């Protein structure tokens, strides 16, 4: 499928559960797939959207070629229910809250959930309008071996401690009103994009 065939928001209906998994994916790896598959299974999602970002605004180093990253994501995420999209590029934004506002307005009645690894929870307080993200959609955090302790003690985890639901109740998360979030522990996968880029 060409990049023009990427998901453009079609095929959604009221009541669907859709996980939103954003990142530069430079490069995508088995750890990313672990996050997406864990979320789909544990949250009862109908789809997971891989949102390939043109650039992480918090990283000084420019991301690699977009088309190369997009194609690599498409290959690693070739699983039922996984969709790959360049919607951030088409909207001309790298701000998560702008994307969420767009999707919620365009698809009322669809239950969106923001997905991220624990490494992102540890630093999400540095994102633009990060509290609005938690106020807009439920959030699912999937354990990553590098940042398990930092994530649990992070600024965001402490600020929204009262909004956290138990892991055993995670399947209900997509239907809850924000703010609501959960921390999913699963068999940990050690792959990281930073380590892969550092390989000779």
Secondary structure, DSSP 8 states (H G I E B T S, - for coil): --GGGS--STT--TT-EEEEEEE--TT--HHHHHHHHHHHHHHT-SEEEEEE-S--TT-SS----HHHHHHHHHHHT-STTEEEE-HHHHHT---HHHHHHHHHHHSTT-EEEEEEEHHHHHHGGGSTTHHHHHHHSEEEEE--TTTHHHHHTSHHHHHTGGGB--GGGGGGGGGS-SS-EEEE--S-----HHHHHH--
